[in-house]
Amino acid sequence: MTSTNTLIALVDCNNFYVSCERVFRPDLQGKPVAVMSNNDGCIIARSQEVKALGIKMGTPVFQLQPLIKQHAIHLFSSNYPLYADMSARVMSLLQEFSPMMEIYSIDEAFLTLTALPDTDPITYAQHLKKTVYRATGIPVSVGIGSTKTLAKLASFAAKKWPQTQGVVVLTDTIRREKLMKIAPVHEVWGIGTRTATKLNALNITSAWDLANQSSQYLQSMFNITVARTAKELQGISCLTWEESPPDKQQLVCSRSFKRRLTDYHDVAAALAEFCTRAAEKLRFQHSTTQCISIFTFSYGVNSHCPPQQTSATMTLLQPTQDTRVIIHFALLLLKSLFKQQQQYQKYGVQLTQLQSLNHAQQYSLFTETSTQQVCENRPLMTTMDKINQRFPKKLRLASTLNQSWQAKAEHLSPAYTTQWQALVKVKCQ
């Protein structure tokens, strides 16, 4: 390969949440393992052994009890601090393999391979795989192509067919054509279920069919995104490169309760907790919000009646990132929605109209902030975040101390990498 040809690699952690659990439980290698969502409600991550049993993503756990007992499936509650820490370790390693890296998700990253050493891309990708596994215990697959979409397609093949040994490189024209002819169009990055259905109706069923459509035709029938996807499959790069993840345009924090809540104080405590988590994410990306929404999902006294969905929104006079301010207004919205006779199954908060913290603001001279909202105190919030980063969840606001609403995660693994008392102990004999 010549250094003038820029290749893009997509590194994808295999069954990431399950792999994180297996790092500290090597006895689970080769055994069926699944990770459950918040409140242990449904399946959100599956080992290959669980996938082979036909268990789909999002399947409620209560429906799987016979299979769980029959096949001795090992279940784990979501341990997000562990997964985030393991992700940071993997991403730190990947930075050593490329001058440019774009973190796409918690378990995926794009790398540019502009000037490879004197070796072929397959050998280089295999070396990357071995390095990550040796240093973190996380298995990864690597897909390489001339565009992001081709790299994604190669990654799909690397995970689907074991004979690839987790590495697929689409630099060869014949191999690229062969893969695109057998890859369903719904497996192409950026093609959603509805779009795939419409494409199938037009007899565009494979990635190869999509790549051979004119961009003008696709844009007229669909949109510019589908047209760009087709060009990417043709080897024409159309997607921008982001060395750091873009700031989110909205932040949502919600949860379904394991038991239905009827007491106002329990619901208020849960909502305050969600506001706290959303505000922390807001400060992490150095943003402020000027619009707060809350939404509910509840049942009436008669459980046979259909569930009710309600929501309320408030636009603030001044943008904020202060947890206390967000909780203050969220609780005002809660008072307008809460009904004594309702059984609340789910609550959530959504922050929109996000702006950069450095964005210039025009404040009103006539706003009485002392009566309308808690005063903003950014240094206080920064101090709280630093303390909680060093000692997780040790510093809390009074409004979040009531945790009676929170269901216990019955299958939670230890905080192996973030708490001293949970460190793995090795006994030498």
N, C-alpha and C positions, 0 to 999 in steps of 0.2 A: 504493500500500500504506500502511496506517495503522500507526503505531508500536505500537499495542496488539496487533498480531498478531506473535507470535514465530515466526520461521522458523529452521530448522536447515539448515546447509549442510554437505555432506560434500565435502571437497577430496581428490581421489585422484590421485597422481602416475601418469602413464601409463607402463606397462612400466618401472618405476622403475630397476631395475639397468641395463637396457639404455640408458635415457635418461642415466644418470650417465656411462656409458662414451662416449656420443655427444657429451656436452658438450665433451669434450677431443679428440674425433675427429670434427669436423664432416664429414669426408669420408665418414663412414658413414651419413649421413642418406639414407634411402630404400633402403638396402641391408640384406640379411638379417643380423641380429645376434642372438646367443644368449649367455647367461651360464650357466656350469656350476657345479655344486655343489662342495663340498670334494673335493679329489683329482681334479677334472675328471671326475667320475663320470657325472652326468646333467644334463639341462637344467632349470634353475630359473627362467629368465627368457627371454622371447622378444619380438622385435620383431614388428610387424604382418606384415612380410614373411615371417618364419619361421612365424607362426601360419597364414598363407595356404597354406603348404606342407603343412599337416596335422600338424605336429610337436606332440606333446602335452607337457604339463608332466611332468617326471620320467622322460622317455624316456632310457635309457642312451645315452651318446654313441657307443659302439662300434657300436650298431645303426644309427646315422645316417650312417656314413662315406660311403656312396654319394651320399646327398642333400647332404651337406656339400661334397663335391667338385663335384657337378653344378651346384649353385646358388651356389658360392663363399660359403658361410655364414661369417661372421666370429665366431670363438669367443673368449670371455674367461673366465679363471678368476675366481672370486669375489673381489672386492676390498672386503671389508666396512668397513675404515676409511674408504675413499672414500665408500661409500654412507651410512655413518653421518654423516659430515661434511656431505654434500650434503643429507641429511634435516634436519639441524640448521639449515641455512641456509633451507630452505623453511619449516620450522615457525616460525622467527624472523620471517619475513616475514608469515606468516599471522596472527600475533598482532597485527599492526597493523590488521587488518580486522575484529576482533571483540573485545568486552570479555571474552568467555569462549571458551576453546578447550580441547578434549579431544583429545589425541594418541591415536589408536586403534592405529596401527601405524607402522612406519618410513616408510610412504609415504601414510598417510591421517590426516586430522584432521577432527573435527566443530567447526563454528563456530556461535555463536548470532548471528542477525541481527535483534536486537530492535528497533533504531531505525536503519533505513537512512537515508542522506541522501536528498535529494529526487530520487530516481531509482528505476526499477523494478528488481526482483531480477535480471532477465536482464542488464541493462546493468551492474549492480554485479558480477555473477559474471564477466562478460567482462572487466571492468577488473581483477578479481583475477587471472584467468588471464594476462592480458598482463603484469601487474606481476611475477608469479612467474617467467614465462618470460624476461622481459627481465633480471631480476636474477640468475637462477640457470641459465637454459638448460633447465630441467626443464618439460616440458609437463604440464598437469594438466587434469582434468575436474572439473566442479562439479555436484553434484546438490542441489536445494533442496526441502525439504518441511516440513510442520508437525511431524513427528516424526523420530526418528533412522532408523527403518525406511523411511519414505517418502523420506528424503534418500538412503539407500543404494540404494533402487530407482531413484531419479532418476539417481544416479551410474552405475548399471548401464546405463541407457538412453543416457546421455551418452557412454559409452565404446563402446557397441554400434553406434549409428547415427551415421555421420559427418555427416549433414545437420543434426544438432543443434549442430554446431561446439563440442562439448564442454561444453555447458551445457543442463541440463533443470531446469525449475522446475514443481513440481506444486501450485501454488496454485489453478489452475483445476480445478474439479470434473470437467468433461467430459474434459479431458486426462488427469487422474489415473485416471479410470475406464477410458479407452481403453488406457493403458499397463498397468494391472493385468490387463486381460483378455488381453493378448498376452504378458505376462511369465510364464514357467513358475514353478511354485511353488518349485522347487528353487533359483531365483535370489533368493528372498526371504531377507534377512539373518536368520540364526538357524535356518533350516530346513536340516538336514543331509540327507545322502543317504538314510539309513534312514527318517527322518521323512517325506521327500518320497515315498518308495516307498509307505509306509503311507497317506499322504494321497491319492496317485494311486489306490490300491485303493478308496478311499472316494469316488472321482470328484471329488476336489478337486485339479485339475491346474494352476490358474493362481493368481496373487496375488489376483485378483478373487474366485475361489471361496473362498479362505481368509478374505478380509476379510468375507465374508457369512455365515460360520459364527458361531454363538453361542459366547461364551467358556466357558460352562458345559459345552457339548458337547465342545469341544476339550480342556478340562482333564480331563474324564472319560475321553476317548479317548487323550489324550497326556499333557500336563503343563502346569503353569502358564506355562512359557516359550512354548509354542505359542499358548496363549490370549492372552498379552500381545502376541505378534507380530500376531495378528489385530486386536487393538484398535489397535495402532500403525498398521496399514494403514488403519484407519477414521479416523485422525487424532487418536486419543486417546493422549497421551503417557504411557508406562508405564515407560520406562527412565530410570534415574538419570543425573545429569550428573556427570562426574568431571573436574575441572579439571587434575588431575595423574594420570598412569597409576597404577593400583593396584599395590601390591607383589605380586610373584609368590609363589604359595604353594608352589612347588617350582622348583628350578633343575636343569637337565640339561645336561651337556656331553659329547658323544660324537663319534666319527668312525669311518668305515669306512676301513681302510687300503688303499692301492693294491696293496700286496703283503701276503701273509699273514705274520704274525710268529710266530716259533717260539722266539725267545730271550727269557728272562725279563727281562733288563735293558732290552731294547727296549720290551717291554710296560709295564714299570714306569715308564720315562721318558715314554711316551705318557700313561699314567694320571696321572702327576704334572702333566703339562701341562694335562690336562683339569681336574684339581683346582684348578690355579692360575686358570684362566679362570672356573670356577664360583665360586671364592672372591672374585674381583674383582667379579663380578656381585652377590654377596651383600653385599659392603661398599658397593657403589654404591647399593643400596636400603636401606642401614642396617639390615640384618637379621643374625640369627645362625641357625645350624642345630644341631639336636641329633640328627639322624639322617642317616647316610651310607650310600649303597648303590652298589655297582658291578655292572655287568652285562657279559656277554661274548657274542660270537657267533663260533663257531669250527667248524673241520672236523677230522676225525680224519686219520690217516695215509692212509686210503683216501678220496680226494676224492669218490668216488661215493656215499659214505654221506651221509645228510641232516645238515645243520648242527645243532650243539648250542647251546642257549641256557642260560646259567647266570647266577646272581646271588647276591649276599650282602649282608646289611644289618647295620649295627651302630648301636645307640643309645648316644649319649654320656652320660656322667654330668653333664657341664656343656655348655651351648650354646657355640658358637664361631663366629668368622668369620676365624680365623687360617689362612692358607694352609698353614703348616707342620703345624698340628694336623690339618687335613683330609687332607693328603698322608700323614701318619703313619698314620692309621687306614685310609685307602684301601689303602695298601700291605700292611697287616696282612690286610685282606680278600682282596687279590690272592694272598697266599701260600696262602690256603685254597682258592682256585679254580684257580690255575695248574697246568697239566699239561704235562709235557715233550713228550708226543707230539702235542699239539694244534697246529693252525695257526689263529692268531687273526686273524679278518677285521675284527672291530669290538670296541671297548671303550668304556665310558662310565661317568660318575659322576653320581649323582643326590643332591641335597640336599633333605631334607624336614624337617618339623616346624620351619618357619621362624618366627621371632619378631622383633619389633622390638628393636633394640639397646637401647632404653630400658626394655624389659620387666623387671620386678623378678624376680630369680632367688633361689631358695633353694639355697644350696650345702651340700654335705655336709661335716661336720666330720671324716669318717673316710676321705676320698678322698686317696690318695697320688698327687697329680698328677705328682710328679717321676718316678714309675716307670710311670705309665699313659699319660701324654700330654705333649707339649711344652707348656710354659707359654704361656698367651695373652699376646700382646704387641701390643695394638691401635695404640699410637703407631708401632711399627715398620711395621706393615702400611699405616698411613696415609701414612707417608713413602715407602714403596715405590710406592704408587699415584700419589702426586704426581710422583715422578720418572718413572714410566712414562707418565704423561699428557703430560709435557713432552718426554720422549725415549722414544718408543714402544719397548717391549720391550728396553730397554737394561739393566734391572736384573732379574736372574733368580736363582732359588734353584738351588743346586747340583744338586738332583734333576731339574731341567728342562733341564739343559745338553745332554744327549744328544738330538740331533735326528735321529739316523740313521733312526728309524722314519717320519719325516714325508716324505710324498711331495711332490715339487716341483710347484708350480702352473706349468704350462708356458705358460699364456697370460695371465699376470697383468699388468694394466696398471700404469703408474707410480702412486705415491702423490701425485697432482697437488696435493692441498690440504693434506697433512700433513707433507711433507718438502721442505726447501728445495731439495735437489738435483734434485727431480722437478718443479719448477715449469716450466710451459710457457714456452718462449723464443720471443719474437716478433722477427723481423728486419725492420727498415724499410729499404726501398731507394728 
